[in-house]
Amino acid sequence: MALRNILKEGDETLSRRCRPVTDFNKRLHELLDDMAETMLSANGVGLAAPQVGVLRRAVVVLETNTPEGEECVIELVNPEIVESSGEQTEPEGCLSVPGAYGMVTRPDHVKVRAQDRNGEWFELEGVGLTARAFCHEIDHLDGHMFTELCDHILSEEELEAYYAEQRQQEGTE
């Protein structure tokens, strides 16, 4: 496994639509392994192949609905959203736009259909942050970034105020 360079906003690769994966081989396995290592090293919750310069429909997402201390990386090859429901509006960021966050509305629950690293089809549901990450990463495969979905990038003060309000509502402050 190896860390890969994460492309930054402005790189034309990030605005291109990815091609489906057709070869489920060692090269794909290495890509998925490298993407997982790169995402975890960068403290991300998702990473799409175009973010590391590969125009193929593959993403990795960190399952966020796990017990504390457990890590579960989900690999989605040729993913598509087949169902969605609910709504969540939260600050969203991206490893390709470091330090920037904007308020983005996404479904609160999604079901994706995808292939695994060996080409087997499966369906998986995600809620909350995992659902948001599925949508965000699949958008990358179509050449879209979260910055297209938010009105403006939040200032540090706006972001801090949002999280302070959330903590207050949860009674943790």
C-alpha positions in Angstrom: 0.0 0.0 0.0 1.1 3.5 -0.7 -0.1 7.1 0.1 -1.3 8.8 -3.0 -1.3 12.5 -3.8 -4.7 14.1 -3.3 -5.6 16.5 -6.2 -6.8 19.9 -5.1 -9.7 22.0 -6.4 -8.8 23.6 -9.7 -7.2 20.4 -11.1 -9.2 19.6 -14.3 -9.3 15.9 -13.4 -11.8 16.7 -10.6 -14.3 18.1 -13.1 -14.3 15.1 -15.4 -16.8 12.2 -15.4 -15.2 8.8 -14.6 -15.4 5.6 -16.6 -16.9 2.4 -15.2 -14.5 -0.1 -13.8 -14.4 -3.2 -16.0 -11.3 -5.0 -14.9 -11.4 -6.4 -11.3 -7.8 -7.2 -11.1 -4.7 -6.6 -8.9 -4.4 -3.0 -10.2 -7.9 -2.2 -8.9 -7.1 -3.9 -5.6 -4.0 -1.8 -5.2 -5.9 1.4 -6.0 -8.6 0.6 -3.4 -5.9 -0.3 -0.8 -4.0 2.9 -1.5 -7.1 5.0 -1.5 -8.1 3.6 2.0 -4.6 4.3 3.3 -4.6 7.8 1.8 -8.1 8.6 3.2 -7.2 7.4 6.7 -3.9 9.2 6.7 -5.6 12.5 5.8 -8.3 12.0 8.4 -11.0 11.8 5.8 -14.3 10.0 5.7 -14.3 9.3 2.0 -12.1 9.4 -1.1 -12.9 9.0 -4.8 -10.6 7.7 -7.4 -10.5 11.0 -9.4 -9.2 12.7 -6.3 -6.0 10.6 -6.7 -5.9 11.1 -10.4 -7.7 8.0 -11.6 -10.8 8.5 -13.7 -12.5 5.3 -12.7 -15.8 4.8 -10.8 -14.4 3.7 -7.4 -14.7 5.2 -3.9 -13.8 4.3 -0.4 -15.9 5.6 2.6 -15.3 5.3 6.3 -18.4 3.8 8.0 -19.1 6.3 10.7 -21.8 4.3 12.5 -19.4 1.9 14.4 -18.4 1.6 18.0 -15.7 3.9 19.2 -12.2 2.8 18.1 -13.5 0.5 15.3 -12.6 1.3 11.7 -14.5 0.0 8.8 -13.7 1.1 5.2 -16.3 0.5 2.6 -15.2 0.0 -1.0 -17.7 0.9 -3.7 -16.9 0.1 -7.3 -19.3 1.5 -10.0 -21.7 2.8 -7.3 -25.1 4.3 -7.8 -27.7 5.6 -5.4 -30.8 3.5 -5.8 -32.9 5.0 -2.9 -32.7 8.0 -0.7 -34.9 9.6 2.0 -34.8 12.2 4.7 -32.7 15.3 4.7 -29.7 16.7 6.6 -28.0 20.0 6.3 -24.5 20.1 7.8 -21.1 21.6 7.2 -19.3 19.6 4.5 -15.7 19.6 3.6 -13.5 17.7 1.1 -9.9 16.5 1.1 -9.5 18.2 -2.3 -10.5 21.6 -0.7 -8.5 21.5 2.6 -9.8 23.6 5.4 -13.0 24.7 3.6 -16.5 23.9 4.7 -19.9 24.8 3.4 -23.5 24.0 4.4 -24.8 21.3 2.1 -28.2 19.5 2.2 -28.0 15.8 1.5 -30.3 12.8 2.1 -30.1 11.4 5.6 -30.5 7.8 4.4 -29.3 6.3 1.1 -29.1 2.9 -0.4 -26.3 2.3 -2.9 -25.8 -0.5 -5.3 -22.2 -1.2 -6.2 -19.6 -3.9 -6.9 -16.9 -5.1 -4.6 -13.2 -5.4 -5.5 -14.0 -8.8 -7.2 -16.9 -7.5 -9.3 -19.7 -9.0 -7.1 -22.8 -6.7 -6.9 -24.2 -5.8 -3.5 -26.5 -3.2 -1.9 -25.7 -1.2 1.3 -27.5 1.4 3.3 -25.9 4.4 5.0 -27.3 6.9 7.4 -26.1 10.3 8.7 -22.5 11.0 7.9 -22.1 7.8 6.0 -25.0 8.7 3.7 -23.5 12.1 3.2 -20.1 10.6 2.3 -21.7 8.2 -0.2 -23.4 11.1 -2.0 -20.3 13.3 -1.8 -18.0 10.6 -3.2 -20.4 9.6 -6.0 -20.7 13.2 -7.0 -16.9 13.2 -7.5 -17.3 10.3 -10.0 -19.5 12.6 -12.0 -17.1 15.5 -11.9 -18.9 17.5 -9.2 -17.6 19.0 -5.9 -19.5 20.0 -2.8 -18.6 23.6 -3.5 -21.3 23.6 -6.2 -24.0 22.7 -3.7 -23.3 25.4 -1.0 -24.1 29.1 -1.0 -20.7 30.1 0.4 -17.7 28.7 2.2 -18.1 29.1 5.9 -15.7 31.3 7.8 -13.9 29.8 10.8 -16.2 31.8 13.0 -19.3 30.6 11.3 -18.1 27.0 11.6 -17.3 27.4 15.3 -20.7 29.0 15.9 -22.5 26.2 14.2 -20.7 23.5 16.2 -21.2 25.5 19.5 -24.9 25.7 18.8 -25.1 21.9 18.0 -23.3 21.1 21.3 -25.7 23.5 23.2 -28.7 21.7 21.6 -27.3 18.4 22.6 -26.7 19.6 26.1 -23.0 19.0 26.0 -22.0 22.6 26.7 
